[in-house]
Amino acid sequence: MKKINVFLAIVAFVALAVSCEKADPYGYTIKNNQIVYNTPERPADQQSMLGFAAEPIENVRVGLIGLGDRGTGAVWRMPFQEFATVVALCDLYPDRVERAQQVLEQLGAPRAIHEFSGEEGYKQLCECDDIDLVYLAVPWQLHTPIAVYAMEHGKHVAIEVPAATSIKECWDLVNTSERTRKHCMMLENCCYDFFELNCLNMIQQGLFGEIVHVEGSYCHNLDPYWDGYQGDWRMIYNRAHHGDVYPTHGIGPICQDLNIHRGDKMDVLVAMDSDAFAGQAIADKRYGDGAYEYANGDHTTTTIRTRKGKTILVEHDVVTPRPYSRMYQVVGTKGFANKYPNEGLALGGSNMEIVAYDDLDAEEYMSDNERDVVMEAYKHPIIAELEEVARKVGGHGGMDFIMDYRLFYCLHYGLPLDQDVYDAAEWSSLVELTEVSIKHGSMPVVMPDFTRGEWDKTDGLKFATAE
Ligand SMILES: NC(=O)c1ccc[n+]([C@@H]2O[C@H](COP(=O)([O-])OP(=O)(O)OC[C@H]3O[C@@H](n4cnc5c(N)ncnc54)[C@H](O)[C@@H]3O)[C@@H](O)[C@H]2O)c1
C-alpha cells in the first residue's frame, strides 16, 4: 500500500511538472536533445506591427527616464534634433533631474515642463497627456516594465539596450506594442555607425554577393566603468547570470545585413562560455575574497543558424583587458568586410571601375586608399545626409545623433521606424536563450518566432523616407 502511495505521488508530481511546463506560454520543452521555445498564438485583439506607421507628429514631445551616464548623454544631444523637444525628465534622484535641466539651459533649450523623481516617478511621467515618446535609459531590469507602462498609457517608447532581459519580457513588449498600436524601438545605436551603414548599402546593392556568415561582438573591458553604475546594477546582474547579457551591439547590425524577419529568421542557437577567471577576480577585489561566486563567463560565444542557411557568430567579453571590438564581420560569396581592429574590405567579381582591386584570390584586403574610394562611392544615403552634423553633435562619434534623428524623422513624417518591436525582441532574446543553452551544457535552442510566422512577409530592410 505504501509503495502504491509513493508511486501515485510520483505520477502526480510528474503530471504537475508537465502541466506547469505546458502552462507557460513563453517557456520551453526539451525534445530530441533540443530546447524548443514556444511561440504562443497572437491574441485576437492584437495585430502585427510589421511595417506599422503611426500618425505624423509635428514636434515629438519627449519624456526622458533615467538620467545617469547614458540618459544625460541623450539630453546633451536632444536640443540638436529639429523634430523633437524634451518636455519631461525623470530619475530616481532629483539632483540628476536638475543636472539635466541645466544641460538644456546651457544649450539654449527650454527647461523641461515636468520633473519627476523617486522609484515610481516614471508612472507620473507616463501618465502625462502632453508627451508623445518615452525615452528610457534606466538599468536593464526596468526597461520592459516601464516601457509596457508607457505604451499602456498611450506613449511610443524608445528603450536603451537590451530592451528586455527574458523571453517573457520580449513577449510583453511585442504583445503590448501590438495591442496598443504604439511603436517600441530599441535604441541600438551601433546600427547607425558609418562603416556598418556603408557596408549595408553595399550589401543591398549586391556587392557582397550572397551573404554566408556574419559576426558581431561586445568586447569592452568595463574595468574603468564598474563604479559608475547606479546602485552597482550592472555588476549585480553580471555576477548572477551566465550568457551573453549584452548582445545587441554585436547582433543588431549583422541581423540587418541578413534581413532577419524581413526574409530570413534566426532558427537555432548554441552558446558556450569560459569560466569566470577575470570576472571572479574582479568580484573578489570589489566585495572581498569569496563574497560572491561570479557567474558570467569571461568569454561567451554564441552561434546561430538561420532558416535560409546563413550562420552568425556573437561574442561577449567585458572583463578581460582585450582591446575594444564589436567585430562586425561580413562574409559574402563576392565580398568580405571586417571592422576591427582596422576597417578592411575585400571585393571580388563586382567589376567596379572606381578601383583597380577586384580580385577574390588576392588573399588580402584592398588598400586603405581603395577602401576609402569604395566607401565614398557607396556611402549610405543616411550617412551622406547626416555625417557632418552627426560628427559635430557626437555621441559615440556621431552614430547616437543619427539614431535619434532617424527616430524623430520617422515619427515626424509618420513612417515605419528603422527598428521595430520584433528587432528589439529578437536581439534581446539572446540574453535568456544563451543562458539557458549554457545551463544545459550548450544544448541547441530552437528560438521563438516573435513575428508568429510573418518573418518572410517583408522583402528586405528599408529605411523609410518622406520623399
Ligand atoms: N547604447 C549604448 O551605447 C549604451 C551605452 C551605455 C549605456 N547604455 C544603456 O543605457 C542604460 C543606462 O545605462 P547607464 O550607463 O546610463 O547607467 P547609470 O547607472 O549611469 O544610469 C541609470 C540611471 O537610471 C536611474 N534610475 C534607476 N532606477 C530608476 C527609476 N525607478 N526611475 C527613474 N530612474 C531610475 C538611476 O538613478 C541612474 O541615473 C542601460 O540600459 C545601458 O545598457 C547604452
The ligand as an SDF file (V2000), in Angstrom:
LIG
                    3D

 44 48  0  0  0  0  0  0  0  0999 V2000
   23.7200   52.2120  -26.4690 N   0  0  0  0  0  0  0  0  0  0  0  0
   24.8340   52.4850  -25.8130 C   0  0  0  0  0  0  0  0  0  0  0  0
   25.8790   52.7290  -26.4110 O   0  0  0  0  0  0  0  0  0  0  0  0
   24.7990   52.4790  -24.3240 C   0  0  0  0  0  0  0  0  0  0  0  0
   25.8910   52.9770  -23.6020 C   0  0  0  0  0  0  0  0  0  0  0  0
   25.7930   52.9950  -22.2160 C   0  0  0  0  0  0  0  0  0  0  0  0
   24.6550   52.5150  -21.5780 C   0  0  0  0  0  0  0  0  0  0  0  0
   23.6370   52.0330  -22.3290 N   0  0  0  0  0  0  0  0  0  0  0  0
   22.4040   51.5530  -21.6840 C   0  0  0  0  0  0  0  0  0  0  0  0
   21.7750   52.6530  -21.0460 O   0  0  0  0  0  0  0  0  0  0  0  0
   21.1070   52.2210  -19.8630 C   0  0  0  0  0  0  0  0  0  0  0  0
   21.5850   53.0380  -18.6760 C   0  0  0  0  0  0  0  0  0  0  0  0
   22.9560   52.8270  -18.5030 O   0  0  0  0  0  0  0  0  0  0  0  0
   23.8790   53.9040  -17.7540 P   0  0  0  0  0  0  0  0  0  0  0  0
   25.2820   53.5510  -18.0730 O   0  0  0  0  0  0  0  0  0  0  0  0
   23.4090   55.2800  -18.0240 O   0  0  0  0  0  0  0  0  0  0  0  0
   23.5790   53.5370  -16.2270 O   0  0  0  0  0  0  0  0  0  0  0  0
   23.5480   54.5550  -14.9850 P   0  0  0  0  0  0  0  0  0  0  0  0
   23.5690   53.7050  -13.7740 O   0  0  0  0  0  0  0  0  0  0  0  0
   24.6120   55.5840  -15.1580 O   0  0  0  0  0  0  0  0  0  0  0  0
   22.1500   55.2940  -15.1540 O   0  0  0  0  0  0  0  0  0  0  0  0
   20.9350   54.7040  -14.8380 C   0  0  0  0  0  0  0  0  0  0  0  0
   20.0320   55.8150  -14.2960 C   0  0  0  0  0  0  0  0  0  0  0  0
   18.7380   55.2940  -14.0670 O   0  0  0  0  0  0  0  0  0  0  0  0
   18.2500   55.8570  -12.8680 C   0  0  0  0  0  0  0  0  0  0  0  0
   17.1710   55.0500  -12.2990 N   0  0  0  0  0  0  0  0  0  0  0  0
   17.2430   53.8980  -11.5960 C   0  0  0  0  0  0  0  0  0  0  0  0
   16.0170   53.4890  -11.2210 N   0  0  0  0  0  0  0  0  0  0  0  0
   15.1330   54.4080  -11.6950 C   0  0  0  0  0  0  0  0  0  0  0  0
   13.7310   54.5560  -11.6240 C   0  0  0  0  0  0  0  0  0  0  0  0
   12.9500   53.6750  -10.9770 N   0  0  0  0  0  0  0  0  0  0  0  0
   13.1660   55.6240  -12.2220 N   0  0  0  0  0  0  0  0  0  0  0  0
   13.9270   56.5480  -12.8570 C   0  0  0  0  0  0  0  0  0  0  0  0
   15.2740   56.4550  -12.9540 N   0  0  0  0  0  0  0  0  0  0  0  0
   15.8740   55.4010  -12.3800 C   0  0  0  0  0  0  0  0  0  0  0  0
   19.4590   55.9350  -11.9880 C   0  0  0  0  0  0  0  0  0  0  0  0
   19.3100   56.8330  -10.8920 O   0  0  0  0  0  0  0  0  0  0  0  0
   20.5290   56.3780  -12.9660 C   0  0  0  0  0  0  0  0  0  0  0  0
   20.6280   57.7920  -13.0260 O   0  0  0  0  0  0  0  0  0  0  0  0
   21.4070   50.7250  -19.7670 C   0  0  0  0  0  0  0  0  0  0  0  0
   20.3800   50.0190  -20.3380 O   0  0  0  0  0  0  0  0  0  0  0  0
   22.6450   50.5330  -20.6060 C   0  0  0  0  0  0  0  0  0  0  0  0
   22.7770   49.2460  -21.1430 O   0  0  0  0  0  0  0  0  0  0  0  0
   23.6830   52.0150  -23.6840 C   0  0  0  0  0  0  0  0  0  0  0  0
  1  2  1  0
  2  3  2  0
  2  4  1  0
  4  5  1  0
  4 44  2  0
  5  6  2  0
  6  7  1  0
  7  8  2  0
  8  9  1  0
  8 44  1  0
  9 10  1  0
  9 42  1  0
 10 11  1  0
 11 12  1  0
 11 40  1  0
 12 13  1  0
 13 14  1  0
 14 15  2  0
 14 16  1  0
 14 17  1  0
 17 18  1  0
 18 19  2  0
 18 20  1  0
 18 21  1  0
 21 22  1  0
 22 23  1  0
 23 24  1  0
 23 38  1  0
 24 25  1  0
 25 26  1  0
 25 36  1  0
 26 27  1  0
 26 35  1  0
 27 28  2  0
 28 29  1  0
 29 30  1  0
 29 35  2  0
 30 31  1  0
 30 32  2  0
 32 33  1  0
 33 34  2  0
 34 35  1  0
 36 37  1  0
 36 38  1  0
 38 39  1  0
 40 41  1  0
 40 42  1  0
 42 43  1  0
M  CHG  2   8   1  16  -1
M  END
$$$$
